[in-house]
Amino acid sequence: MTRVLVVDDSRFMRTVIGNALSGAGYDVETAANGSEGVELAGTFDPDVVTMDVEMPEMDGIDAVERIMATNPTAILMLSVHTERGAEATLDALERGAVDFLHKPDGSGSRNIAHLTDEVIETVDDLAEADVSSVALARTAATAYATSAGRAENPGHTTATGNAVAGGSDVQSNVDSGTISPGVTPGFGSDSAGDETTPIAVDDDRADAPTVVIGASTGGPKIVERLFDRLPAALEAKVLVVQHMPAGFTARLAERLDERSAYDVTEATDRQRLESGEVAVAPGGHHLEVVSNVGDGLRLRLDDGERVHGVRPAIDVTMESAAKRVSDALCGVVLTGMGRDGAAGIEAIKAAGGHTIAQDEATSPVFGIPCQAIETGCVDTIVPADGVADAIVDAFTTDGENDD
């Protein structure tokens, strides 16, 4: 029987979520704070953990970090839908949590019953997640926890540097040739907080290329680390579609802007996107490319029907880019549930663009990349730490994508 650990300081939330999961056939244990959660993660050995963010004694962010360093597990964050909650949730995802849901705040039609339904549905998917791939986040968390100054400060802080995601898994990739020795293994530099060495860009490359990146479950930390390495010299225009609700996407854009050489903003309607700029699709809106004039793209937001049950949808952005982008084009699909992005990858390939998918070994949830790969339209399959290199390669002469 699948085991689920519910960690929340609210007795009401523990009871409601625990009873819902028990009724769905799961073996459930509960914990009232992060310290209890860390202890039970070691003794109960859950397949999935649901984790509140703000708790006494030890909050959810530090609890995620401890669990990922000792018992790598698929962790689902449950957060209040506030600016502070969005920041804390993204911190937790950075430490290794795989997905999140926001708790209803009474301001809309969404209620506790909706939350419990969403928790059961998400746990169903996360129970099938490849926990070995989540171990990449364990090494990042360990490096962060032992970095200079961390030992003296047991309270969590916002991670602005790059943690190492190395270890035996990455070393085996180097030894097998999956990752070139010249490519920085993992998601960062040799120590947390150091800046990542930019990827070298050949002079003979495509002018004003466009990249569309789509991700869902497990995607935020991979997208953030991708932008650590994406070189400004590529002068790309980048569209990011990460399945997230409104509010979270704005903070994701701010975090990407803080750590990237690119100018990153949450997309706005009628925005003109120039080389060296990134637009993140806002939660609750599809992001479309309207035109490609000169070196810039004109964007449009659409709050129409959900596609694949989500808004923004990767397919909407990729298909519009395939129709209207006249410059060199690359589509990238990363970890996530479902099949959003498969049709978009097909459209970009049909338009003469280059297509990239994250591999199974480093995808916490392999649904989106798998569905794209099964279309037969993916040109390159790479581990998470090779995505930025693959994007750069796509726009060189060797990539044969610069028409």
VEXDO-679860 format. One line per 4 residues: number of its first residue (from 1); their letters; for each residue x, y, z of N, C-alpha, C. Coordinates in steps of 0.001 Angstrom, whole numbers. Each point is the difference from the previous one (the first is absolute). Layout:
<rs>
NUM	A	X:Y:Z:X:Y:Z:X:Y:Z ~ ...
</rs>
This chain:
<rs>
1	MTRV	844:-1196:0:-844:1196:0:884:1253:0 ~ -369:974:-790:751:1246:-72:-121:767:1308 ~ 1136:462:519:41:698:1279:122:1510:-234 ~ -827:772:730:27:1462:-109:152:598:1395
5	LVVD	928:923:136:211:732:1242:-554:1414:-157 ~ -932:383:860:-614:1325:-30:624:837:1114 ~ 681:1092:-372:667:854:981:-669:1371:-11 ~ -651:371:1102:-700:1285:78:-230:331:1473
9	DSRF	210:1260:390:-195:367:1397:-1469:195:355 ~ -873:22:-1001:-1433:130:243:-625:-1378:181 ~ -570:-240:1193:-661:-1287:246:-1123:-221:-1014 ~ -710:1080:-330:-1100:-101:-960:511:-471:-1360
13	MRTV	1089:622:-490:530:-376:-1316:545:-1423:24 ~ 683:-367:1088:515:-1374:94:-1144:-1003:-62 ~ -1073:306:724:-1144:-923:53:-697:-98:-1352 ~ -298:1149:-602:-736:1:-1267:806:-671:-1101
17	IGNA	1254:394:-154:833:-573:-1066:299:-1467:285 ~ 303:-310:1270:289:-1387:361:-1185:-912:-252 ~ -1211:441:401:-1195:-818:-213:-295:-188:-1485 ~ 197:1068:-795:-244:-107:-1437:942:-1011:-639
21	LSGA	1271:45:391:978:-933:-566:-250:-1431:475 ~ -371:-142:1279:-333:-1336:509:-1195:-574:-739 ~ -1002:863:-251:-1178:-442:-731:297:-383:-1428 ~ 1096:554:-549:404:-334:-1366:886:-1242:-46
25	GYDV	235:-613:1172:737:-1262:22:1470:108:349 ~ 432:1171:492:1407:175:364:228:-303:1479 ~ 1199:-449:336:438:-176:1379:555:1348:453 ~ -617:634:1002:305:1390:347:527:123:1423
29	ETAA	1051:811:147:470:451:1306:23:1525:-35 ~ -85:616:1179:-10:1462:50:1061:515:963 ~ 435:1247:-242:970:672:869:-421:1450:158 ~ 248:569:1199:-490:1339:314:991:1112:-302
33	NGSE	1228:-348:-358:981:1018:-372:1127:-647:-782 ~ 935:823:-473:1069:-511:-833:901:-994:699 ~ 268:224:1287:867:-923:735:-601:-1390:67 ~ -1299:-66:333:-674:-1293:15:-30:-614:-1394
37	GVEL	-168:854:-1014:-37:-489:-1371:1304:-633:-416 ~ 1109:630:358:1319:-550:-340:203:-1344:686 ~ -386:-89:1291:156:-1248:734:-849:-1115:-608 ~ -1272:318:-304:-885:-1020:-569:412:-391:-1413
41	AGTF	616:924:-745:468:-345:-1348:1028:-1115:60 ~ 756:-45:1099:993:-1052:149:-564:-1312:497 ~ -1035:58:849:-546:-1231:579:-1180:-564:-787 ~ -857:872:-507:-1189:-421:-747:335:-305:-1457
45	DPDV	1062:620:-504:467:-191:-1379:-1128:230:-1011 ~ -559:1216:-38:-1129:264:-894:413:26:-1473 ~ -968:-261:-856:218:146:-1440:-199:1453:-423 ~ -905:694:694:-289:1415:-275:-179:723:1326
49	VTMD	477:1242:63:-216:855:1164:-773:1241:-442 ~ -1088:350:719:-624:1305:-200:528:898:1112 ~ 482:1190:-345:734:836:941:-561:1416:46 ~ -450:423:1178:-367:1395:210:1276:841:-31
53	VEMP	-133:1289:-256:1176:864:-88:342:608:1350 ~ -942:718:621:285:700:1251:-482:-823:1190 ~ 983:-456:824:-294:-827:1177:966:363:1118 ~ -376:-255:1256:919:249:1114:1099:-1058:74
57	EMDG	1042:313:763:1154:-878:246:869:-170:-1236 ~ -566:-477:-1087:718:-78:-1279:-1007:206:-1123 ~ 264:966:-864:-960:265:-1080:164:-1002:-1137 ~ -891:104:-973:-5:-968:-1093:1220:63:-884
61	IDAV	589:1186:-151:1176:132:-866:1178:-768:576 ~ 283:212:1297:1101:-731:625:-300:-1493:70 ~ -1276:-349:203:-360:-1418:42:239:-666:-1349 ~ -343:684:-1085:277:-540:-1339:1491:-239:-169
65	ERIM	791:987:400:1448:-118:-152:553:-1198:773 ~ -486:-183:1229:471:-1127:815:-419:-1337:-609 ~ -1258:-87:-428:-495:-1258:-571:754:-346:-1274 ~ 217:1017:-862:680:-276:-1265:1457:-374:213
69	ATNP	582:407:1132:1386:-334:291:139:-1394:605 ~ -1093:-547:552:88:-1284:690:-907:-1086:-571 ~ -1220:372:-395:-968:-964:-532:-703:597:-1219 ~ 676:78:-1152:-621:650:-1177:-1389:-549:-285
73	TAIL	-970:903:-17:-1409:-371:-111:-735:1025:-841 ~ -1035:-417:-695:-836:934:-752:-784:845:1004 ~ 237:1307:10:-622:898:975:-911:982:-716 ~ -1242:85:484:-1008:918:-527:-211:1109:1013
77	MLSV	313:1252:-372:-174:1130:902:-1447:497:-46 ~ -522:370:1178:-1317:622:102:216:1391:583 ~ -290:1031:-800:374:1360:363:-1198:929:-67 ~ 3:1026:879:-983:1058:-128:338:828:-1226
81	HTER	-1040:530:-647:184:708:-1273:272:1475:270 ~ 1210:305:480:420:1361:268:1388:201:-599 ~ 453:1260:-35:1350:258:-518:1035:-723:835 ~ -162:50:1336:931:-706:876:-87:-1503:-219
85	GAEA	-1235:-500:-175:-175:-1425:-243:613:-439:-1314 ~ -95:859:-1026:590:-323:-1296:1512:-92:98 ~ 604:949:709:1457:-8:163:449:-1240:764 ~ -696:-302:1096:355:-1165:801:-174:-1296:-791
89	TLDA	-1053:-80:-793:-227:-1201:-809:1113:-198:-1016 ~ 415:1073:-658:1085:-113:-962:1307:-370:690 ~ 210:492:1225:1167:-426:773:-52:-1505:260 ~ -1190:-504:340:-153:-1427:260:253:-823:-1263
93	LERG	-492:481:-1136:258:-681:-1266:1500:9:-309 ~ 663:1092:350:1440:79:-187:714:-1043:841 ~ -522:-287:1192:639:-981:887:-275:-1440:-426 ~ -1002:-213:-886:-238:-1363:-458:-1442:-445:-11
97	AVDF	-949:828:509:-1411:-361:-124:-363:-115:-1474 ~ -946:-878:-310:-308:-300:-1390:-1155:836:-538 ~ -1003:284:814:-1175:725:-492:-636:753:1157 ~ -1022:795:-298:-678:747:1042:-1456:222:-371
101	LHKP	-804:213:1016:-1389:437:-144:-202:1138:983 ~ -854:957:-357:-254:1068:966:-1321:-253:721 ~ 14:320:1284:-1180:-195:832:-1040:1072:-306 ~ -1278:-339:75:-1033:1018:-214:53:1039:1113
105	DGSG	-203:1267:-381:63:1077:988:-1362:635:275 ~ -1055:-592:-579:-1341:505:242:-410:1144:-890 ~ 917:429:-897:-304:1158:-833:-683:-372:-1309 ~ -33:-1279:-341:-604:-423:-1260:-903:-1197:193
109	SRNI	-282:-670:-1109:-917:-1139:52:701:-1282:428 ~ 1333:11:7:761:-1195:356:-50:-220:1515 ~ -274:-1261:426:-139:-288:1421:821:-1225:391 ~ -149:-436:1245:772:-1129:509:-270:-1275:-793
113	AHLT	-1244:-185:-426:-336:-1196:-789:788:-9:-1307 ~ 127:1167:-617:804:80:-1226:1447:-364:299 ~ 538:508:1125:1386:-286:360:224:-1493:200 ~ -898:-660:753:197:-1424:250:-75:-807:-1298
117	DEVI	-896:384:-901:-67:-675:-1308:1316:167:-752 ~ 551:1227:31:1259:276:-701:1163:-746:646 ~ -18:-88:1345:1065:-729:693:-16:-1469:-407 ~ -1174:-611:-9:-92:-1419:-378:470:-207:-1429
121	ETVD	-456:867:-903:404:-129:-1400:1509:161:-161 ~ 576:964:699:1441:240:-128:804:-1115:644 ~ -442:-470:1167:698:-1102:660:-42:-1247:-872 ~ -1120:-231:-687:-89:-1132:-925:1141:46:-1015
125	DLAE	264:1193:-534:1068:154:-990:1379:-69:639 ~ 174:663:1147:1316:32:626:413:-1354:548 ~ -976:-839:331:327:-1336:488:741:-805:-1050 ~ -169:380:-1271:680:-690:-1094:1292:700:-408
129	ADVS	329:1101:681:1209:756:-358:1242:-835:258 ~ 1017:226:-819:1274:-696:149:804:701:1085 ~ 9:-594:1182:666:642:1137:1505:102:-225 ~ 566:-897:-795:1439:84:-248:376:1307:-672
133	SVAL	-887:534:-834:304:1278:-649:-78:1150:988 ~ -847:-143:1029:-99:1042:1015:1278:62:817 ~ 791:-1067:-20:1262:-3:740:965:1061:-510 ~ -182:467:-1237:808:1121:-485:-192:1205:905
137	ARTA	-1227:214:441:-273:1122:896:605:-237:1367 ~ 166:-1268:401:605:-285:1298:1418:532:45 ~ 778:-217:-1061:1379:473:8:53:1516:-26 ~ -965:623:-696:-65:1460:10:-309:499:1405
141	ATAY	-932:-665:678:-357:409:1349:1163:-195:962 ~ 732:-1111:-153:1137:-255:867:1074:1058:-189 ~ 276:336:-1268:1010:1023:-276:-417:1336:583 ~ -1282:312:-131:-492:1270:544:116:17:1525
145	ATSA	-358:-1118:623:-5:-58:1463:1398:96:581 ~ 1020:-426:-736:1359:-3:514:841:1131:-565 ~ -606:901:-751:743:1115:-578:397:996:1076 ~ 927:857:-331:523:967:963:-1116:858:573
149	GRAE	-54:79:1326:-994:833:659:-1276:-739:321 ~ -294:-1090:-711:-1250:-724:237:10:-670:1363 ~ 1169:-562:386:69:-710:1265:-248:924:1181 ~ 409:1278:-142:-197:946:1087:-1412:535:51
153	NPGH	-770:-224:-1083:-1342:578:-62:-1028:-1089:-267 ~ -541:-637:1055:-930:-1107:-202:-1308:413:-639 ~ -350:1286:35:-1218:454:-665:208:66:-1487 ~ -1071:-174:-790:155:-12:-1452:102:1423:-529
157	TTAT	660:134:-1143:54:1259:-729:-300:-283:-1444 ~ -312:1043:-748:-271:-181:-1417:1275:-371:-723 ~ -47:-1060:-787:1185:-422:-747:159:865:-1229 ~ 1131:685:-83:256:811:-1181:1183:-530:-780
161	GNAV	686:-971:570:1168:-549:-692:-319:-1326:-621 ~ 1055:-662:-469:-154:-1263:-699:541:-1126:850 ~ -823:-1009:246:450:-1135:781:480:-1098:-921 ~ 850:-853:552:519:-1105:-792:-1022:-1118:-54
165	AGGS	-242:-520:-1163:-828:-1197:-130:872:-1068:-615 ~ 1056:-329:691:987:-928:-544:-220:-1384:521 ~ 1047:-573:652:-138:-1321:567:206:-1091:-1020 ~ -265:-1237:447:304:-1156:-836:-830:-53:-1258
169	DVQS	-1275:451:69:-853:-38:-1188:586:849:-1117 ~ 411:1233:357:563:877:-1009:1340:-516:-472 ~ 833:-494:952:1299:-508:-402:-140:-1169:-964 ~ -1005:-857:227:-195:-1118:-914:-379:492:-1380
173	NVDS	-747:1120:-71:-335:576:-1291:1237:510:-709 ~ 924:605:770:1251:469:-599:806:-1181:-512 ~ 106:-1041:860:794:-1172:-384:-565:-694:-1228 ~ -1357:4:-123:-613:-698:-1127:-39:838:-1266
177	GTIS	339:1297:149:2:869:-1169:-1299:725:-217 ~ -1007:-222:894:-1273:711:-142:200:1487:164 ~ 898:374:944:350:1391:195:1464:174:-372 ~ 293:949:-838:1376:231:-412:816:494:1185
181	PGVT	1286:-411:106:824:443:1116:90:1512:94 ~ -111:708:-1125:101:1447:11:-1247:694:479 ~ -1089:-753:147:-1268:582:444:-73:-121:1513 ~ -346:1088:668:-126:-37:1450:-1067:-1009:383
185	PGFG	344:-1061:750:-996:-994:373:-998:562:980 ~ -1178:-598:32:-1023:438:921:-589:1327:-414 ~ -443:763:983:-698:1240:-263:765:1208:478 ~ 1280:-90:257:671:1185:505:1490:-139:11
189	SDSA	643:823:822:1429:32:63:488:-882:1132 ~ 1266:144:344:598:-889:982:-469:245:1424 ~ -571:1149:277:-516:253:1337:-1189:926:-70 ~ -915:-179:946:-1206:821:-6:365:1462:127
193	GDET	-675:831:-811:233:1427:63:922:507:-1072 ~ 835:-865:-613:881:432:-1071:-804:196:-1266 ~ 473:900:-856:-676:203:-1263:370:-1100:-973 ~ -948:-377:-854:230:-1055:-975:756:559:-1191
197	TPIA	946:-762:-490:735:400:-1183:-919:-28:-1213 ~ -109:1099:-754:-890:15:-1170:456:-1006:-1057 ~ -951:-502:-748:312:-892:-1118:594:835:-1127 ~ 1061:-506:-583:617:709:-1126:-919:-50:-1212
201	VDDD	-44:1102:-738:-843:91:-1192:872:304:-1209 ~ -132:-802:-1052:760:221:-1229:-452:1280:-690 ~ 934:620:-706:-367:1182:-786:-983:-358:-1097 ~ 156:-1213:-543:-862:-440:-1092:-1263:-632:587
205	RADA	-973:836:311:-1231:-477:617:-1190:714:-634 ~ -1173:-494:279:-1209:607:-543:-215:1384:604 ~ -524:914:-793:-314:1336:479:-1378:13:660 ~ -96:691:1138:-1279:227:692:-852:-1262:135
209	PTVV	549:-1086:533:-790:-1233:115:-1107:122:1047 ~ -991:-870:-130:-1106:-54:958:-38:-1374:654 ~ -179:-22:1322:-92:-1246:756:-1319:-5:761 ~ -734:-1113:-85:-1219:-180:796:234:-1170:938
213	IGAS	-100:263:1311:266:-1008:1024:-1288:-302:738 ~ -373:-1280:79:-1209:-401:704:311:-981:1115 ~ -624:189:1165:246:-883:1139:-1217:-27:904 ~ -67:-1046:815:-1076:-105:986:591:-528:1297
217	TGGP	-486:-1109:507:436:-534:1284:1508:-199:48 ~ 640:585:1013:1442:-120:139:776:989:-836 ~ -699:853:-740:671:875:-961:694:1227:547 ~ -555:697:1011:595:1284:389:1487:-38:295
221	KIVE	460:-975:797:1423:-8:339:854:-325:-1218 ~ -534:-805:-932:755:-334:-1197:65:1203:-927 ~ -1111:738:-120:-10:1216:-806:977:1026:576 ~ 11:153:1330:902:959:621:1454:-351:-284
225	RLFD	359:-1254:135:1385:-413:-232:363:91:-1478 ~ -970:-217:-879:232:170:-1439:432:1442:-294 ~ -703:957:616:321:1400:-255:1309:430:659 ~ 473:-759:981:1332:269:539:1065:-127:-1086
229	RLPA	-239:-898:-952:1031:-331:-983:-276:539:-1398 ~ -1212:458:-272:-319:479:-1344:742:1309:-245 ~ 866:50:-1008:876:1162:-171:-697:1190:-657 ~ 321:1185:508:-541:1223:-594:452:147:-1445
233	ALEA	1182:-536:-303:552:128:-1352:-854:-697:-1050 ~ -883:-905:425:-889:-657:-960:-1020:984:-550 ~ -312:1047:773:-931:1056:-402:-1355:-570:-434 ~ -469:-948:779:-1277:-645:-333:-1182:791:550
237	KVLV	-1156:-241:-590:-1287:407:552:-608:-1270:595 ~ -387:28:1261:-409:-1227:675:-1401:148:595 ~ -834:-985:-264:-1337:-86:590:-18:-1199:943 ~ -445:218:1229:-61:-1074:995:-1447:-235:386
241	VQHM	-443:-1252:-138:-1344:-386:439:162:-1040:1098 ~ -203:433:1238:70:-883:1160:-1402:-75:592 ~ -530:-1206:140:-1340:-153:574:1:487:1446 ~ -558:1185:218:-88:609:1329:-1193:948:24
245	PAGF	-592:197:1164:-1089:978:87:533:1422:29 ~ -903:951:-162:362:1417:59:654:309:1338 ~ 945:915:-20:732:358:1209:1300:-756:96 ~ -40:-1302:-198:1216:-805:40:869:270:-1227
249	TARL	-625:206:-1154:786:247:-1212:714:1340:68 ~ -616:988:643:666:1300:146:1254:-136:843 ~ -88:-748:1076:1186:-179:845:1037:-869:-698 ~ -432:-1001:-775:945:-799:-773:778:896:-960
253	AERL	-689:908:-686:670:917:-924:1024:855:729 ~ -331:475:1192:936:809:771:1241:-807:376 ~ -195:-1238:390:1129:-849:380:896:-284:-1204 ~ -619:-271:-1152:796:-228:-1207:790:1250:-365
257	DERS	-625:1159:157:676:1247:-322:1202:233:916 ~ -140:-386:1272:1077:191:965:1228:-852:-324 ~ -213:-1182:-551:1110:-917:-181:417:-176:-1454 ~ -675:665:-926:271:-204:-1417:677:1208:-620
261	AYDV	730:-247:-1093:592:1085:-780:-1055:678:-870 ~ -1191:-577:-55:-1083:534:-827:-904:933:821 ~ -709:860:-696:-996:868:616:-1317:-772:20 ~ -422:-436:1181:-1157:-890:128:-1166:732:647
265	TEAT	-1164:-90:-616:-1222:587:554:-1161:-967:-200 ~ -1048:182:789:-1239:-705:-273:-631:669:-1223 ~ -454:-788:-962:-505:536:-1265:-1221:889:210 ~ -98:1024:-835:-1170:878:-3:-612:8:-1397
269	DRQR	-1275:358:-65:-684:21:-1290:602:1067:-908 ~ 225:-341:-1245:568:874:-1035:1477:303:232 ~ 635:-735:882:1427:209:261:827:-304:-1242 ~ 1061:808:-211:967:-294:-1050:1229:-605:665
273	LESG	361:-1202:-402:1127:-730:575:1197:98:-931 ~ 1101:544:527:1211:205:-790:1051:-1047:350 ~ 1082:-40:-786:1113:-898:284:558:289:1391 ~ 311:-1076:726:520:164:1353:-1074:161:1054
277	EVAV	-1259:-216:-390:-1110:148:938:-776:-1309:138 ~ -598:-176:1173:-782:-1198:300:-1379:424:497 ~ -1046:-656:-510:-1362:234:470:-542:-1293:598 ~ -461:82:1240:-596:-1146:683:-1516:106:-102
281	APGG	-638:-1042:-507:-1466:4:-134:-639:162:1370 ~ -890:977:169:-620:200:1317:-1036:-1067:307 ~ -83:-389:1255:-1021:-958:405:-1383:518:-348 ~ -840:-866:-554:-1355:380:-362:-154:525:-1410
285	HHLE	1095:107:-752:-60:498:-1380:869:-851:-918 ~ -508:-280:-1196:831:-576:-1044:873:1101:-582 ~ 1192:-370:-426:931:947:-611:176:-363:-1469 ~ -298:940:-907:87:-243:-1430:971:968:-665
289	VVSN	638:-473:-1061:803:867:-860:-901:505:-1111 ~ -113:1315:-117:-871:606:-1012:756:265:-1293 ~ 1255:468:125:771:319:-1199:1485:-6:307 ~ 797:-97:-1047:1462:70:82:442:1084:-988
293	VGDG	244:1203:510:377:1133:-839:1416:412:371 ~ 883:0:-979:1399:290:284:554:-1078:911 ~ 676:427:1075:553:-959:949:-911:-217:1201 ~ -1201:597:-21:-877:-73:1167:-1260:-797:-240
297	LRLR	-592:-440:1103:-1270:-716:-35:-1075:847:675 ~ -1190:-9:-543:-1144:630:650:-807:-1107:670 ~ -331:192:1281:-668:-1031:781:-1437:393:332 ~ -798:-1003:296:-1390:232:391:-374:-954:1128
301	LDDG	-798:494:941:-522:-841:1069:-1454:-334:-275 ~ -382:-1229:340:-1366:-465:-264:-487:-765:1224 ~ -1131:414:561:-553:-701:1156:-1147:-914:-402 ~ 78:-535:-1215:-1040:-898:-512:14:-1361:652
305	ERVH	-603:-968:-666:-161:-1340:554:1349:-644:334 ~ -20:-791:1064:1193:-769:348:294:-1034:-1086 ~ 1256:-298:-184:437:-1034:-937:721:-1064:819 ~ -399:-1265:-152:521:-1087:841:-274:295:1475
309	GVRP	-1034:771:283:-348:315:1374:850:1077:635 ~ 851:664:-774:899:1007:572:-50:1302:-791 ~ 366:1062:677:131:1312:-622:1006:789:838 ~ 1225:222:-500:442:-82:-1397:287:-1441:-434
313	AIDV	-127:-231:-1301:319:-1295:-590:1222:137:-893 ~ 875:-984:87:1214:-22:-815:-353:-69:-1477 ~ -973:-846:-345:-378:-173:-1410:-424:1315:-640 ~ -746:822:730:-482:1260:-565:1177:879:-407
317	TMES	979:133:881:1157:855:-293:850:-583:-1113 ~ 272:-1298:64:854:-625:-1016:-657:31:-1380 ~ -1285:-293:-66:-681:-17:-1299:-61:1393:-608 ~ -202:1022:828:-13:1365:-537:1393:418:-459
321	AAKR	1018:-439:724:1378:307:-412:336:-696:-1313 ~ -435:-1253:-139:259:-743:-1233:-625:687:-1207 ~ -1159:619:199:-700:676:-1099:636:1336:-364 ~ 509:715:1008:314:1415:-243:1470:385:150
325	VSDA	808:-839:618:1412:357:160:750:-305:-1292 ~ 645:1020:-549:752:-180:-1249:1487:-195:269 ~ 466:334:1205:1396:-227:362:212:-1464:377 ~ 1256:-350:267:295:-1356:456:-779:-287:1280
329	LCGV	-525:-1214:103:-930:-334:1076:369:-1320:660 ~ -134:-43:1335:263:-1227:754:-1084:-190:1043 ~ -539:-1204:101:-986:-334:1015:577:-976:1005 ~ -257:230:1284:561:-816:1072:-1113:-440:938
333	VLTG	-86:-1301:287:-957:-487:993:760:-642:1151 ~ -404:384:1224:634:-491:1209:-994:-821:821 ~ 443:-446:1134:-773:-855:893:-1430:492:233 ~ -926:-939:169:-1378:373:300:-988:-1099:-310
337	MGRD	-1198:138:564:-1075:-955:-248:-749:345:-1278 ~ -598:-1013:-599:-900:222:-1117:678:7:-1359 ~ -729:536:-1000:513:-12:-1360:94:1399:-598 ~ -214:1037:817:144:1356:-513:1421:197:-518
341	GAAG	123:500:-1208:1309:201:-612:281:-949:-1153 ~ -669:-1143:-34:247:-968:-1079:-407:573:-1353 ~ -1205:569:-78:-453:602:-1257:861:1201:-366 ~ 443:739:1009:862:1148:-257:1336:-399:-574
345	IEAI	567:-1071:534:1267:-514:-533:-179:-454:-1450 ~ -1118:-672:-280:-277:-407:-1380:-80:1216:-920 ~ -649:1060:459:-159:1197:-824:1343:686:-252 ~ 831:96:1030:1313:633:-171:879:-823:-935
349	KAAG	-38:-1301:128:771:-868:-895:-474:162:-1443 ~ -1320:28:-193:-557:149:-1352:370:1348:-608 ~ 211:1011:855:352:1337:-479:1497:139:-266 ~ 766:-1071:222:1437:42:-254:833:351:1211
353	GHTI	-628:50:1183:736:312:1218:671:-1215:593 ~ 830:244:997:697:-1074:711:-770:-303:1278 ~ -58:-1263:416:-782:-397:1161:843:-779:997 ~ -227:290:1283:792:-584:1080:-949:-497:1088
357	AQDE	318:-1161:592:-775:-529:1120:944:-434:1110 ~ -424:238:1237:757:-487:1150:-113:-1517:67 ~ 1071:-661:431:-15:-1464:31:-747:-524:1222 ~ -272:-1296:-21:-776:-619:1065:765:-27:1317
361	ATSP	1304:-248:-55:789:-173:1216:-5:1228:894 ~ -91:1198:-585:44:1227:806:-1355:701:88 ~ -1049:-632:-515:-1345:585:77:-737:-563:1210 ~ -296:820:1017:-790:-512:1120:-1308:-633:-465
365	VFGI	-627:603:-1015:-1200:-577:-623:223:42:-1511 ~ -9:-1148:-635:421:-103:-1402:-1143:119:-994 ~ -1187:389:450:-1161:23:-892:161:893:-1208 ~ 260:1299:212:86:946:-1111:1131:-353:-970
369	PCQA	1231:-219:469:1050:-375:-955:-295:-1310:-721 ~ -547:-973:728:-297:-1299:-605:-993:131:-1140 ~ -1082:749:235:-1014:177:-1043:580:713:-1215 ~ 878:967:233:637:702:-1122:919:-931:-770
373	IETG	781:-788:723:927:-933:-653:-754:-1023:-840 ~ -1149:-449:506:-771:-1017:-720:-585:519:-1315 ~ -21:1318:-196:-453:527:-1289:1026:-245:-1102 ~ 1235:-305:372:1061:-181:-981:571:1310:-505
377	CVDT	-373:1103:645:410:1329:-470:1042:673:884 ~ 569:-739:939:1035:570:861:1370:-288:-596 ~ 782:1060:-200:1337:-148:-583:1045:-407:1021 ~ -98:526:1225:1042:-198:999:-625:-322:1342
381	IVPA	487:-1063:654:-441:-375:1337:1205:125:917 ~ -113:823:1036:1147:290:859:-405:14:1467 ~ 964:-218:913:-298:168:1422:-223:1476:315 ~ -558:265:1166:-328:1376:370:1195:929:-121
385	DGVA	1178:-483:403:1172:869:-22:573:192:-1395 ~ -575:-654:-994:478:176:-1369:-933:808:-879 ~ -1123:484:565:-995:692:-816:545:1316:-545 ~ 658:790:836:535:1285:-467:1015:-206:-1113
389	DAIV	855:-1008:143:979:-297:-1053:-700:-399:-1298 ~ -1063:-797:131:-725:-446:-1194:-665:1174:-709 ~ -487:973:772:-596:1187:-614:1041:773:-784 ~ 1169:205:601:1080:713:-698:399:-753:-1258
393	DAFT	151:-1326:112:380:-810:-1163:-1029:98:-1122 ~ -1267:150:369:-1057:46:-1018:126:1198:-920 ~ 667:1043:471:87:1231:-793:1386:247:-579 ~ 822:-1033:-30:1282:84:-684:-117:-677:-1355
397	TDGE	1020:154:-812:-5:-641:-1322:-164:-1494:122 ~ 681:-585:1018:-91:-1448:191:-1421:-418:341 ~ -752:921:657:-1376:-333:351:-913:-38:-1199 ~ 451:564:-1131:-754:-4:-1247:-1419:514:206
401	NDD	-107:1064:834:-1314:549:249:-86:1462:-420 ~ 1114:553:-487:-16:1407:-397:-201:108:-1504 ~ -1271:2:-376:-341:23:-1411:565:1223:-695
</rs>
